[in-house]
Amino acid sequence: MNQANDRVAIVTGASRGLGLATARALAENGWSLIIDAREPNALEAAARELGEHTMVAAIAGDVSDQVHRRQLTEAAGRAGGLDLLVNNASILGPSPQPPIGEYPLDVLRQVYEVNVFAPVALIQESLPLLRTRHGVLINITSDAATECYPGWGGYGSSKASLNQISNILAAENPELAVYSFDPGDMNTRMHQEAFPGEDISDRPSPERSVPALLDLIERRPDSGHYQAGQLLSAT
């Protein structure tokens, strides 16, 4: 099935992990999707699966690339607008994670480029469309943004910056619902990269956190920072 739906979402990093799990749930709930990922083959496989439920525009590329970001928002415009932006794409940085005192600065710049500047740039591209539809903006974050874990200085500080950016965006755009969302520990490739050689099979699947994400989208509580575990325990 490849039918157009009234609600349109951009989900970045949607070929695997939380991004794919989120896209699946949105597709099953009648959203049209614009998805991206850096790996074309994985993205194509995701698009085939999601296309059984809804209209999907899959655009391979890197969110840190300006031309690619423009392609995403132009696809949303062709789909009729934009109701939801989920900034999920991010990178961990080196594995294993180095202490911040020894962190290569060129690599730290790359982490910030993908985890901070790229989401902000995509938000700037998307704001006119989101404002027209009184949309929802979700920036995926981590407990590493608020807890002091040794070795997580690069990734954690980039997500802390994204948290504060979310707070400021909410204050500047009261017509939007703006959330930073912490999904908690998950059994994903990135999480495995963070713990090389360790068995992480006891971590929950990304699908476990998706109902909490959907709750934010559908219920639209006050803008702010939300943790999946807290939302799920409240239901």
C-alpha positions as CSV (number, residue, x, y, z in Angstrom):
1,M,0.0,0.0,0.0
2,N,1.4,3.4,-0.9
3,Q,-1.4,5.9,0.0
4,A,-0.9,9.5,1.1
5,N,-2.0,10.3,4.6
6,D,-2.9,13.7,6.2
7,R,-0.1,13.7,8.8
8,V,3.5,13.9,7.6
9,A,6.6,13.1,9.6
10,I,10.4,13.3,9.0
11,V,12.3,10.7,11.0
12,T,16.1,10.8,10.6
13,G,18.3,7.7,11.1
14,A,15.3,5.5,10.3
15,S,17.0,2.4,8.8
16,R,17.5,0.7,12.2
17,G,17.2,1.0,16.0
18,L,14.9,3.5,17.5
19,G,14.5,5.4,14.2
20,L,13.1,2.4,12.4
21,A,10.9,1.3,15.4
22,T,9.5,4.9,15.5
23,A,8.8,4.9,11.7
24,R,7.1,1.5,11.9
25,A,4.7,2.8,14.7
26,L,4.0,6.0,12.8
27,A,3.3,4.1,9.6
28,E,0.9,1.8,11.4
29,N,-0.9,4.9,12.8
30,G,-1.5,6.4,9.4
31,W,1.5,8.9,9.0
32,S,3.2,9.6,5.7
33,L,6.9,9.4,6.2
34,I,10.1,11.0,5.0
35,I,13.0,8.9,6.3
36,D,16.7,9.0,5.9
37,A,19.9,7.1,6.8
38,R,23.5,7.0,5.7
39,E,23.4,3.4,4.5
40,P,21.4,3.2,1.2
41,N,20.8,-0.5,1.3
42,A,19.5,-0.6,4.9
43,L,17.3,2.5,4.1
44,E,15.9,0.8,1.0
45,A,15.0,-2.3,3.0
46,A,13.2,-0.1,5.6
47,A,11.3,1.8,2.9
48,R,10.1,-1.4,1.4
49,E,8.8,-2.6,4.7
50,L,7.2,0.7,5.7
51,G,5.7,1.1,2.2
52,E,3.4,-1.8,2.9
53,H,1.5,0.5,5.3
54,T,1.9,4.1,4.1
55,M,3.5,6.6,1.7
56,V,7.3,6.7,2.2
57,A,9.9,8.9,0.7
58,A,13.4,7.4,1.6
59,I,16.3,9.7,1.0
60,A,19.8,8.4,1.7
61,G,22.3,10.8,3.0
62,D,24.0,12.4,5.9
63,V,22.1,14.9,8.1
64,S,25.2,17.0,8.4
65,D,25.0,17.8,4.6
66,Q,23.0,20.9,3.8
67,V,21.8,19.6,0.4
68,H,20.5,16.5,2.0
69,R,18.6,18.4,4.7
70,R,17.0,20.5,2.0
71,Q,15.9,17.4,0.2
72,L,14.1,16.2,3.3
73,T,12.2,19.4,3.8
74,E,11.4,19.6,0.1
75,A,10.0,16.1,0.2
76,A,7.8,17.2,3.2
77,G,6.5,20.1,1.2
78,R,5.6,17.9,-1.7
79,A,3.8,15.6,0.7
80,G,1.6,18.5,1.8
81,G,3.4,19.9,4.9
82,L,5.1,18.7,8.1
83,D,3.4,17.8,11.3
84,L,6.3,16.0,13.1
85,L,10.1,16.1,13.0
86,V,12.1,13.4,14.9
87,N,15.8,14.2,15.1
88,N,17.0,10.7,15.8
89,A,20.2,10.5,13.7
90,S,23.4,10.8,15.7
91,I,26.9,9.3,16.1
92,L,28.6,8.0,19.2
93,G,32.2,9.0,18.4
94,P,35.2,6.8,19.1
95,S,34.7,3.2,20.5
96,P,35.7,2.7,23.2
97,Q,34.9,6.2,24.4
98,P,38.1,8.2,25.4
99,P,38.3,10.5,28.4
100,I,37.4,14.0,27.6
101,G,41.0,15.1,28.5
102,E,42.3,12.9,25.7
103,Y,39.4,13.3,23.2
104,P,40.6,14.1,19.6
105,L,39.3,17.5,18.9
106,D,38.7,16.8,15.2
107,V,36.5,13.9,16.2
108,L,34.7,15.9,18.8
109,R,33.9,18.5,16.2
110,Q,32.4,15.7,14.0
111,V,30.3,14.5,16.9
112,Y,28.9,18.0,17.5
113,E,28.4,18.5,13.8
114,V,26.1,15.5,13.6
115,N,24.5,15.5,17.0
116,V,24.0,19.3,17.5
117,F,24.5,21.4,14.4
118,A,22.8,19.1,12.0
119,P,19.6,18.8,14.1
120,V,19.6,22.6,14.5
121,A,20.0,23.2,10.8
122,L,17.2,20.7,10.0
123,I,15.0,22.4,12.5
124,Q,15.7,25.8,10.9
125,E,14.7,24.3,7.5
126,S,11.6,22.7,9.0
127,L,10.3,25.5,11.2
128,P,8.2,27.2,8.5
129,L,6.4,24.0,7.7
130,L,6.0,23.0,11.4
131,R,4.6,26.3,12.4
132,T,2.0,26.2,9.7
133,R,0.7,22.8,11.1
134,H,1.3,23.6,14.8
135,G,3.6,20.6,14.7
136,V,5.7,18.5,17.1
137,L,9.5,18.5,17.3
138,I,11.3,15.7,19.1
139,N,15.0,15.6,19.7
140,I,16.3,12.2,20.8
141,T,18.6,12.6,23.8
142,S,20.2,10.3,26.4
143,D,20.8,10.0,30.1
144,A,24.4,10.7,29.2
145,A,23.3,14.3,28.8
146,T,22.5,14.7,32.4
147,E,24.6,12.0,34.2
148,C,28.4,12.2,34.5
149,Y,29.6,8.9,33.0
150,P,33.4,8.6,32.6
151,G,34.2,8.3,28.9
152,W,31.0,9.8,27.7
153,G,32.2,13.4,27.5
154,G,31.8,13.8,23.7
155,Y,28.4,12.2,23.1
156,G,27.0,13.2,26.5
157,S,27.9,16.9,26.1
158,S,26.5,17.0,22.6
159,K,23.2,15.6,23.8
160,A,23.2,18.1,26.8
161,S,23.5,20.9,24.3
162,L,20.6,19.5,22.3
163,N,18.5,19.3,25.5
164,Q,19.1,23.0,26.1
165,I,18.4,23.9,22.5
166,S,15.1,22.0,22.8
167,N,14.2,24.1,25.9
168,I,15.0,27.4,24.1
169,L,13.1,26.3,21.0
170,A,10.1,25.6,23.1
171,A,10.3,29.1,24.7
172,E,10.7,30.7,21.3
173,N,7.9,28.7,19.6
174,P,5.0,28.3,22.0
175,E,2.7,27.2,19.1
176,L,4.8,24.0,18.7
177,A,5.2,21.0,21.0
178,V,9.0,20.7,21.6
179,Y,10.4,17.7,23.4
180,S,13.8,16.2,24.2
181,F,13.1,12.5,24.7
182,D,15.4,10.0,26.5
183,P,14.5,6.4,25.4
184,G,16.7,4.8,28.0
185,D,19.1,1.9,27.5
186,M,18.4,-0.1,24.3
187,N,19.8,-3.1,22.5
188,T,21.0,-1.2,19.4
189,R,24.2,-1.1,17.3
190,M,25.2,2.2,18.8
191,H,24.8,0.9,22.3
192,Q,26.9,-2.1,21.4
193,E,29.5,0.2,20.0
194,A,29.5,2.1,23.3
195,F,30.3,-1.2,25.2
196,P,32.6,-3.1,22.8
197,G,32.9,-6.8,23.6
198,E,30.2,-6.7,26.2
199,D,26.9,-8.7,26.1
200,I,24.0,-6.2,25.9
201,S,21.3,-8.7,25.1
202,D,19.6,-7.9,28.4
203,R,18.9,-4.3,27.2
204,P,15.3,-3.7,26.0
205,S,14.6,-3.5,22.3
206,P,14.0,0.0,20.8
207,E,10.3,-1.0,20.4
208,R,9.9,-0.9,24.1
209,S,10.3,2.9,24.2
210,V,8.1,3.7,21.2
211,P,4.8,3.8,23.1
212,A,6.1,6.6,25.2
213,L,7.2,8.5,22.1
214,L,3.8,8.1,20.6
215,D,2.2,9.3,23.8
216,L,4.1,12.6,23.5
217,I,3.0,13.0,19.9
218,E,-0.7,12.2,20.4
219,R,-1.2,13.7,23.9
220,R,1.0,16.8,23.4
221,P,1.8,17.6,27.0
222,D,3.8,20.7,27.9
223,S,7.0,21.1,26.0
224,G,10.0,19.8,28.0
225,H,12.3,16.8,28.7
226,Y,10.7,13.4,29.0
227,Q,12.1,10.0,29.8
228,A,10.5,6.8,28.3
229,G,10.6,5.0,31.6
230,Q,8.7,7.7,33.5
231,L,6.0,8.0,30.7
232,L,5.6,4.2,30.5
233,S,5.2,3.8,34.3
234,A,2.6,6.5,34.3
235,T,0.3,4.7,31.9
